[in-house]
Amino acid sequence: MLDKKEKAVMLYLCEVCSPKRSYLISASTLAEELSKKFLLSIAEIDEIMMSLSKDNYIDVVISDGKKGYFYCVMLKNKGVMFKKDLQKQKKELILLLVRTLSITVLSFVVGLILRTIFA
């Protein structure tokens, strides 16, 4: 299960990489885009990218050039399906909550009916 920072990075990578499945992105650009939600250092981004690579979401190649620190990111099948999986999890959670709420209301109504019958 991914934490909040990893989810944010994966959502950004899915947005950027979706047309090509692979993308060259600088670490500073990634940190800048995610700075709206999280304050990430280059070391944290490295750690997150390695973690996502180990979890089989992306293939990543890290290069350090004259113009800065770059990642060549290629989404794997699990990475491509990430957004759909998130939507599926939200849908399942909503269905679980609705089902629980409806069972609670039904049991309350049955309790009231039984109370009126046997009172």
Phi and psi in radians as a Rosetta constraint file:
Dihedral C 1 N 2 CA 2 C 2 CIRCULARHARMONIC -1.504 0.35
Dihedral N 2 CA 2 C 2 N 3 CIRCULARHARMONIC 2.555 0.35
Dihedral C 2 N 3 CA 3 C 3 CIRCULARHARMONIC -1.484 0.35
Dihedral N 3 CA 3 C 3 N 4 CIRCULARHARMONIC -3.110 0.35
Dihedral C 3 N 4 CA 4 C 4 CIRCULARHARMONIC -1.102 0.35
Dihedral N 4 CA 4 C 4 N 5 CIRCULARHARMONIC -0.718 0.35
Dihedral C 4 N 5 CA 5 C 5 CIRCULARHARMONIC -1.178 0.35
Dihedral N 5 CA 5 C 5 N 6 CIRCULARHARMONIC -0.726 0.35
Dihedral C 5 N 6 CA 6 C 6 CIRCULARHARMONIC -1.152 0.35
Dihedral N 6 CA 6 C 6 N 7 CIRCULARHARMONIC -0.676 0.35
Dihedral C 6 N 7 CA 7 C 7 CIRCULARHARMONIC -1.105 0.35
Dihedral N 7 CA 7 C 7 N 8 CIRCULARHARMONIC -0.726 0.35
Dihedral C 7 N 8 CA 8 C 8 CIRCULARHARMONIC -1.103 0.35
Dihedral N 8 CA 8 C 8 N 9 CIRCULARHARMONIC -0.744 0.35
Dihedral C 8 N 9 CA 9 C 9 CIRCULARHARMONIC -1.128 0.35
Dihedral N 9 CA 9 C 9 N 10 CIRCULARHARMONIC -0.765 0.35
Dihedral C 9 N 10 CA 10 C 10 CIRCULARHARMONIC -1.126 0.35
Dihedral N 10 CA 10 C 10 N 11 CIRCULARHARMONIC -0.706 0.35
Dihedral C 10 N 11 CA 11 C 11 CIRCULARHARMONIC -1.091 0.35
Dihedral N 11 CA 11 C 11 N 12 CIRCULARHARMONIC -0.733 0.35
Dihedral C 11 N 12 CA 12 C 12 CIRCULARHARMONIC -1.140 0.35
Dihedral N 12 CA 12 C 12 N 13 CIRCULARHARMONIC -0.764 0.35
Dihedral C 12 N 13 CA 13 C 13 CIRCULARHARMONIC -1.132 0.35
Dihedral N 13 CA 13 C 13 N 14 CIRCULARHARMONIC -0.651 0.35
Dihedral C 13 N 14 CA 14 C 14 CIRCULARHARMONIC -1.130 0.35
Dihedral N 14 CA 14 C 14 N 15 CIRCULARHARMONIC -0.663 0.35
Dihedral C 14 N 15 CA 15 C 15 CIRCULARHARMONIC -1.111 0.35
Dihedral N 15 CA 15 C 15 N 16 CIRCULARHARMONIC -0.830 0.35
Dihedral C 15 N 16 CA 16 C 16 CIRCULARHARMONIC -1.335 0.35
Dihedral N 16 CA 16 C 16 N 17 CIRCULARHARMONIC -0.699 0.35
Dihedral C 16 N 17 CA 17 C 17 CIRCULARHARMONIC -1.565 0.35
Dihedral N 17 CA 17 C 17 N 18 CIRCULARHARMONIC -0.162 0.35
Dihedral C 17 N 18 CA 18 C 18 CIRCULARHARMONIC -1.001 0.35
Dihedral N 18 CA 18 C 18 N 19 CIRCULARHARMONIC -0.688 0.35
Dihedral C 18 N 19 CA 19 C 19 CIRCULARHARMONIC -1.195 0.35
Dihedral N 19 CA 19 C 19 N 20 CIRCULARHARMONIC -0.590 0.35
Dihedral C 19 N 20 CA 20 C 20 CIRCULARHARMONIC -1.942 0.35
Dihedral N 20 CA 20 C 20 N 21 CIRCULARHARMONIC -0.320 0.35
Dihedral C 20 N 21 CA 21 C 21 CIRCULARHARMONIC 1.266 0.35
Dihedral N 21 CA 21 C 21 N 22 CIRCULARHARMONIC -0.206 0.35
Dihedral C 21 N 22 CA 22 C 22 CIRCULARHARMONIC -2.417 0.35
Dihedral N 22 CA 22 C 22 N 23 CIRCULARHARMONIC 2.646 0.35
Dihedral C 22 N 23 CA 23 C 23 CIRCULARHARMONIC -2.758 0.35
Dihedral N 23 CA 23 C 23 N 24 CIRCULARHARMONIC 2.546 0.35
Dihedral C 23 N 24 CA 24 C 24 CIRCULARHARMONIC -1.815 0.35
Dihedral N 24 CA 24 C 24 N 25 CIRCULARHARMONIC 2.099 0.35
Dihedral C 24 N 25 CA 25 C 25 CIRCULARHARMONIC -2.361 0.35
Dihedral N 25 CA 25 C 25 N 26 CIRCULARHARMONIC 2.468 0.35
Dihedral C 25 N 26 CA 26 C 26 CIRCULARHARMONIC -1.486 0.35
Dihedral N 26 CA 26 C 26 N 27 CIRCULARHARMONIC 2.662 0.35
Dihedral C 26 N 27 CA 27 C 27 CIRCULARHARMONIC -1.139 0.35
Dihedral N 27 CA 27 C 27 N 28 CIRCULARHARMONIC -0.619 0.35
Dihedral C 27 N 28 CA 28 C 28 CIRCULARHARMONIC -1.193 0.35
Dihedral N 28 CA 28 C 28 N 29 CIRCULARHARMONIC -0.649 0.35
Dihedral C 28 N 29 CA 29 C 29 CIRCULARHARMONIC -1.130 0.35
Dihedral N 29 CA 29 C 29 N 30 CIRCULARHARMONIC -0.755 0.35
Dihedral C 29 N 30 CA 30 C 30 CIRCULARHARMONIC -1.091 0.35
Dihedral N 30 CA 30 C 30 N 31 CIRCULARHARMONIC -0.780 0.35
Dihedral C 30 N 31 CA 31 C 31 CIRCULARHARMONIC -1.136 0.35
Dihedral N 31 CA 31 C 31 N 32 CIRCULARHARMONIC -0.660 0.35
Dihedral C 31 N 32 CA 32 C 32 CIRCULARHARMONIC -1.165 0.35
Dihedral N 32 CA 32 C 32 N 33 CIRCULARHARMONIC -0.734 0.35
Dihedral C 32 N 33 CA 33 C 33 CIRCULARHARMONIC -1.172 0.35
Dihedral N 33 CA 33 C 33 N 34 CIRCULARHARMONIC -0.597 0.35
Dihedral C 33 N 34 CA 34 C 34 CIRCULARHARMONIC -1.578 0.35
Dihedral N 34 CA 34 C 34 N 35 CIRCULARHARMONIC -0.054 0.35
Dihedral C 34 N 35 CA 35 C 35 CIRCULARHARMONIC -1.192 0.35
Dihedral N 35 CA 35 C 35 N 36 CIRCULARHARMONIC -0.268 0.35
Dihedral C 35 N 36 CA 36 C 36 CIRCULARHARMONIC -1.172 0.35
Dihedral N 36 CA 36 C 36 N 37 CIRCULARHARMONIC -0.544 0.35
Dihedral C 36 N 37 CA 37 C 37 CIRCULARHARMONIC -1.898 0.35
Dihedral N 37 CA 37 C 37 N 38 CIRCULARHARMONIC -0.718 0.35
Dihedral C 37 N 38 CA 38 C 38 CIRCULARHARMONIC -2.333 0.35
Dihedral N 38 CA 38 C 38 N 39 CIRCULARHARMONIC 2.624 0.35
Dihedral C 38 N 39 CA 39 C 39 CIRCULARHARMONIC -1.754 0.35
Dihedral N 39 CA 39 C 39 N 40 CIRCULARHARMONIC 1.879 0.35
Dihedral C 39 N 40 CA 40 C 40 CIRCULARHARMONIC -2.032 0.35
Dihedral N 40 CA 40 C 40 N 41 CIRCULARHARMONIC 2.406 0.35
Dihedral C 40 N 41 CA 41 C 41 CIRCULARHARMONIC -1.604 0.35
Dihedral N 41 CA 41 C 41 N 42 CIRCULARHARMONIC 2.951 0.35
Dihedral C 41 N 42 CA 42 C 42 CIRCULARHARMONIC -1.087 0.35
Dihedral N 42 CA 42 C 42 N 43 CIRCULARHARMONIC -0.664 0.35
Dihedral C 42 N 43 CA 43 C 43 CIRCULARHARMONIC -1.111 0.35
Dihedral N 43 CA 43 C 43 N 44 CIRCULARHARMONIC -0.719 0.35
Dihedral C 43 N 44 CA 44 C 44 CIRCULARHARMONIC -1.155 0.35
Dihedral N 44 CA 44 C 44 N 45 CIRCULARHARMONIC -0.698 0.35
Dihedral C 44 N 45 CA 45 C 45 CIRCULARHARMONIC -1.115 0.35
Dihedral N 45 CA 45 C 45 N 46 CIRCULARHARMONIC -0.728 0.35
Dihedral C 45 N 46 CA 46 C 46 CIRCULARHARMONIC -1.005 0.35
Dihedral N 46 CA 46 C 46 N 47 CIRCULARHARMONIC -0.810 0.35
Dihedral C 46 N 47 CA 47 C 47 CIRCULARHARMONIC -1.081 0.35
Dihedral N 47 CA 47 C 47 N 48 CIRCULARHARMONIC -0.756 0.35
Dihedral C 47 N 48 CA 48 C 48 CIRCULARHARMONIC -1.135 0.35
Dihedral N 48 CA 48 C 48 N 49 CIRCULARHARMONIC -0.750 0.35
Dihedral C 48 N 49 CA 49 C 49 CIRCULARHARMONIC -1.114 0.35
Dihedral N 49 CA 49 C 49 N 50 CIRCULARHARMONIC -0.706 0.35
Dihedral C 49 N 50 CA 50 C 50 CIRCULARHARMONIC -1.164 0.35
Dihedral N 50 CA 50 C 50 N 51 CIRCULARHARMONIC -0.677 0.35
Dihedral C 50 N 51 CA 51 C 51 CIRCULARHARMONIC -1.120 0.35
Dihedral N 51 CA 51 C 51 N 52 CIRCULARHARMONIC -0.752 0.35
Dihedral C 51 N 52 CA 52 C 52 CIRCULARHARMONIC -1.158 0.35
Dihedral N 52 CA 52 C 52 N 53 CIRCULARHARMONIC -0.594 0.35
Dihedral C 52 N 53 CA 53 C 53 CIRCULARHARMONIC -1.185 0.35
Dihedral N 53 CA 53 C 53 N 54 CIRCULARHARMONIC -0.718 0.35
Dihedral C 53 N 54 CA 54 C 54 CIRCULARHARMONIC -1.181 0.35
Dihedral N 54 CA 54 C 54 N 55 CIRCULARHARMONIC -0.569 0.35
Dihedral C 54 N 55 CA 55 C 55 CIRCULARHARMONIC -1.411 0.35
Dihedral N 55 CA 55 C 55 N 56 CIRCULARHARMONIC 0.059 0.35
Dihedral C 55 N 56 CA 56 C 56 CIRCULARHARMONIC 1.237 0.35
Dihedral N 56 CA 56 C 56 N 57 CIRCULARHARMONIC 0.558 0.35
Dihedral C 56 N 57 CA 57 C 57 CIRCULARHARMONIC -1.603 0.35
Dihedral N 57 CA 57 C 57 N 58 CIRCULARHARMONIC -0.653 0.35
Dihedral C 57 N 58 CA 58 C 58 CIRCULARHARMONIC -2.435 0.35
Dihedral N 58 CA 58 C 58 N 59 CIRCULARHARMONIC 2.792 0.35
Dihedral C 58 N 59 CA 59 C 59 CIRCULARHARMONIC -1.871 0.35
Dihedral N 59 CA 59 C 59 N 60 CIRCULARHARMONIC 2.276 0.35
Dihedral C 59 N 60 CA 60 C 60 CIRCULARHARMONIC -2.293 0.35
Dihedral N 60 CA 60 C 60 N 61 CIRCULARHARMONIC 2.395 0.35
Dihedral C 60 N 61 CA 61 C 61 CIRCULARHARMONIC -2.131 0.35
Dihedral N 61 CA 61 C 61 N 62 CIRCULARHARMONIC 2.199 0.35
Dihedral C 61 N 62 CA 62 C 62 CIRCULARHARMONIC -1.780 0.35
Dihedral N 62 CA 62 C 62 N 63 CIRCULARHARMONIC 2.286 0.35
Dihedral C 62 N 63 CA 63 C 63 CIRCULARHARMONIC -2.325 0.35
Dihedral N 63 CA 63 C 63 N 64 CIRCULARHARMONIC 2.508 0.35
Dihedral C 63 N 64 CA 64 C 64 CIRCULARHARMONIC -2.023 0.35
Dihedral N 64 CA 64 C 64 N 65 CIRCULARHARMONIC 1.907 0.35
Dihedral C 64 N 65 CA 65 C 65 CIRCULARHARMONIC -1.975 0.35
Dihedral N 65 CA 65 C 65 N 66 CIRCULARHARMONIC -2.971 0.35
Dihedral C 65 N 66 CA 66 C 66 CIRCULARHARMONIC -1.163 0.35
Dihedral N 66 CA 66 C 66 N 67 CIRCULARHARMONIC -0.605 0.35
Dihedral C 66 N 67 CA 67 C 67 CIRCULARHARMONIC -1.582 0.35
Dihedral N 67 CA 67 C 67 N 68 CIRCULARHARMONIC 0.066 0.35
Dihedral C 67 N 68 CA 68 C 68 CIRCULARHARMONIC 2.333 0.35
Dihedral N 68 CA 68 C 68 N 69 CIRCULARHARMONIC -2.822 0.35
Dihedral C 68 N 69 CA 69 C 69 CIRCULARHARMONIC -1.786 0.35
Dihedral N 69 CA 69 C 69 N 70 CIRCULARHARMONIC 2.157 0.35
Dihedral C 69 N 70 CA 70 C 70 CIRCULARHARMONIC -2.195 0.35
Dihedral N 70 CA 70 C 70 N 71 CIRCULARHARMONIC 2.626 0.35
Dihedral C 70 N 71 CA 71 C 71 CIRCULARHARMONIC -2.069 0.35
Dihedral N 71 CA 71 C 71 N 72 CIRCULARHARMONIC 2.311 0.35
Dihedral C 71 N 72 CA 72 C 72 CIRCULARHARMONIC -1.782 0.35
Dihedral N 72 CA 72 C 72 N 73 CIRCULARHARMONIC 1.911 0.35
Dihedral C 72 N 73 CA 73 C 73 CIRCULARHARMONIC -1.905 0.35
Dihedral N 73 CA 73 C 73 N 74 CIRCULARHARMONIC 2.294 0.35
Dihedral C 73 N 74 CA 74 C 74 CIRCULARHARMONIC -2.203 0.35
Dihedral N 74 CA 74 C 74 N 75 CIRCULARHARMONIC 2.166 0.35
Dihedral C 74 N 75 CA 75 C 75 CIRCULARHARMONIC -1.292 0.35
Dihedral N 75 CA 75 C 75 N 76 CIRCULARHARMONIC 2.353 0.35
Dihedral C 75 N 76 CA 76 C 76 CIRCULARHARMONIC -1.562 0.35
Dihedral N 76 CA 76 C 76 N 77 CIRCULARHARMONIC 3.079 0.35
Dihedral C 76 N 77 CA 77 C 77 CIRCULARHARMONIC -1.007 0.35
Dihedral N 77 CA 77 C 77 N 78 CIRCULARHARMONIC -0.711 0.35
Dihedral C 77 N 78 CA 78 C 78 CIRCULARHARMONIC -1.121 0.35
Dihedral N 78 CA 78 C 78 N 79 CIRCULARHARMONIC -0.607 0.35
Dihedral C 78 N 79 CA 79 C 79 CIRCULARHARMONIC -1.246 0.35
Dihedral N 79 CA 79 C 79 N 80 CIRCULARHARMONIC -0.648 0.35
Dihedral C 79 N 80 CA 80 C 80 CIRCULARHARMONIC -1.154 0.35
Dihedral N 80 CA 80 C 80 N 81 CIRCULARHARMONIC -0.630 0.35
Dihedral C 80 N 81 CA 81 C 81 CIRCULARHARMONIC -1.496 0.35
Dihedral N 81 CA 81 C 81 N 82 CIRCULARHARMONIC 0.051 0.35
Dihedral C 81 N 82 CA 82 C 82 CIRCULARHARMONIC -1.028 0.35
Dihedral N 82 CA 82 C 82 N 83 CIRCULARHARMONIC -0.845 0.35
Dihedral C 82 N 83 CA 83 C 83 CIRCULARHARMONIC -1.099 0.35
Dihedral N 83 CA 83 C 83 N 84 CIRCULARHARMONIC -0.737 0.35
Dihedral C 83 N 84 CA 84 C 84 CIRCULARHARMONIC -1.137 0.35
Dihedral N 84 CA 84 C 84 N 85 CIRCULARHARMONIC -0.665 0.35
Dihedral C 84 N 85 CA 85 C 85 CIRCULARHARMONIC -1.141 0.35
Dihedral N 85 CA 85 C 85 N 86 CIRCULARHARMONIC -0.676 0.35
Dihedral C 85 N 86 CA 86 C 86 CIRCULARHARMONIC -1.103 0.35
Dihedral N 86 CA 86 C 86 N 87 CIRCULARHARMONIC -0.762 0.35
Dihedral C 86 N 87 CA 87 C 87 CIRCULARHARMONIC -1.108 0.35
Dihedral N 87 CA 87 C 87 N 88 CIRCULARHARMONIC -0.685 0.35
Dihedral C 87 N 88 CA 88 C 88 CIRCULARHARMONIC -1.125 0.35
Dihedral N 88 CA 88 C 88 N 89 CIRCULARHARMONIC -0.730 0.35
Dihedral C 88 N 89 CA 89 C 89 CIRCULARHARMONIC -1.109 0.35
Dihedral N 89 CA 89 C 89 N 90 CIRCULARHARMONIC -0.728 0.35
Dihedral C 89 N 90 CA 90 C 90 CIRCULARHARMONIC -1.113 0.35
Dihedral N 90 CA 90 C 90 N 91 CIRCULARHARMONIC -0.731 0.35
Dihedral C 90 N 91 CA 91 C 91 CIRCULARHARMONIC -1.101 0.35
Dihedral N 91 CA 91 C 91 N 92 CIRCULARHARMONIC -0.771 0.35
Dihedral C 91 N 92 CA 92 C 92 CIRCULARHARMONIC -1.116 0.35
Dihedral N 92 CA 92 C 92 N 93 CIRCULARHARMONIC -0.667 0.35
Dihedral C 92 N 93 CA 93 C 93 CIRCULARHARMONIC -1.135 0.35
Dihedral N 93 CA 93 C 93 N 94 CIRCULARHARMONIC -0.761 0.35
Dihedral C 93 N 94 CA 94 C 94 CIRCULARHARMONIC -1.104 0.35
Dihedral N 94 CA 94 C 94 N 95 CIRCULARHARMONIC -0.749 0.35
Dihedral C 94 N 95 CA 95 C 95 CIRCULARHARMONIC -1.103 0.35
Dihedral N 95 CA 95 C 95 N 96 CIRCULARHARMONIC -0.670 0.35
Dihedral C 95 N 96 CA 96 C 96 CIRCULARHARMONIC -1.113 0.35
Dihedral N 96 CA 96 C 96 N 97 CIRCULARHARMONIC -0.765 0.35
Dihedral C 96 N 97 CA 97 C 97 CIRCULARHARMONIC -1.134 0.35
Dihedral N 97 CA 97 C 97 N 98 CIRCULARHARMONIC -0.744 0.35
Dihedral C 97 N 98 CA 98 C 98 CIRCULARHARMONIC -1.119 0.35
Dihedral N 98 CA 98 C 98 N 99 CIRCULARHARMONIC -0.754 0.35
Dihedral C 98 N 99 CA 99 C 99 CIRCULARHARMONIC -1.100 0.35
Dihedral N 99 CA 99 C 99 N 100 CIRCULARHARMONIC -0.767 0.35
Dihedral C 99 N 100 CA 100 C 100 CIRCULARHARMONIC -1.110 0.35
Dihedral N 100 CA 100 C 100 N 101 CIRCULARHARMONIC -0.765 0.35
Dihedral C 100 N 101 CA 101 C 101 CIRCULARHARMONIC -1.111 0.35
Dihedral N 101 CA 101 C 101 N 102 CIRCULARHARMONIC -0.740 0.35
Dihedral C 101 N 102 CA 102 C 102 CIRCULARHARMONIC -1.168 0.35
Dihedral N 102 CA 102 C 102 N 103 CIRCULARHARMONIC -0.654 0.35
Dihedral C 102 N 103 CA 103 C 103 CIRCULARHARMONIC -1.156 0.35
Dihedral N 103 CA 103 C 103 N 104 CIRCULARHARMONIC -0.679 0.35
Dihedral C 103 N 104 CA 104 C 104 CIRCULARHARMONIC -1.102 0.35
Dihedral N 104 CA 104 C 104 N 105 CIRCULARHARMONIC -0.815 0.35
Dihedral C 104 N 105 CA 105 C 105 CIRCULARHARMONIC -1.114 0.35
Dihedral N 105 CA 105 C 105 N 106 CIRCULARHARMONIC -0.739 0.35
Dihedral C 105 N 106 CA 106 C 106 CIRCULARHARMONIC -1.092 0.35
Dihedral N 106 CA 106 C 106 N 107 CIRCULARHARMONIC -0.756 0.35
Dihedral C 106 N 107 CA 107 C 107 CIRCULARHARMONIC -1.174 0.35
Dihedral N 107 CA 107 C 107 N 108 CIRCULARHARMONIC -0.598 0.35
Dihedral C 107 N 108 CA 108 C 108 CIRCULARHARMONIC -1.138 0.35
Dihedral N 108 CA 108 C 108 N 109 CIRCULARHARMONIC -0.769 0.35
Dihedral C 108 N 109 CA 109 C 109 CIRCULARHARMONIC -1.131 0.35
Dihedral N 109 CA 109 C 109 N 110 CIRCULARHARMONIC -0.760 0.35
Dihedral C 109 N 110 CA 110 C 110 CIRCULARHARMONIC -1.095 0.35
Dihedral N 110 CA 110 C 110 N 111 CIRCULARHARMONIC -0.688 0.35
Dihedral C 110 N 111 CA 111 C 111 CIRCULARHARMONIC -1.089 0.35
Dihedral N 111 CA 111 C 111 N 112 CIRCULARHARMONIC -0.740 0.35
Dihedral C 111 N 112 CA 112 C 112 CIRCULARHARMONIC -1.121 0.35
Dihedral N 112 CA 112 C 112 N 113 CIRCULARHARMONIC -0.728 0.35
Dihedral C 112 N 113 CA 113 C 113 CIRCULARHARMONIC -1.105 0.35
Dihedral N 113 CA 113 C 113 N 114 CIRCULARHARMONIC -0.790 0.35
Dihedral C 113 N 114 CA 114 C 114 CIRCULARHARMONIC -1.149 0.35
Dihedral N 114 CA 114 C 114 N 115 CIRCULARHARMONIC -0.621 0.35
Dihedral C 114 N 115 CA 115 C 115 CIRCULARHARMONIC -1.136 0.35
Dihedral N 115 CA 115 C 115 N 116 CIRCULARHARMONIC -0.719 0.35
Dihedral C 115 N 116 CA 116 C 116 CIRCULARHARMONIC -1.237 0.35
Dihedral N 116 CA 116 C 116 N 117 CIRCULARHARMONIC -0.580 0.35
Dihedral C 116 N 117 CA 117 C 117 CIRCULARHARMONIC -1.214 0.35
Dihedral N 117 CA 117 C 117 N 118 CIRCULARHARMONIC -0.788 0.35
Dihedral C 117 N 118 CA 118 C 118 CIRCULARHARMONIC -1.687 0.35
Dihedral N 118 CA 118 C 118 N 119 CIRCULARHARMONIC 0.126 0.35
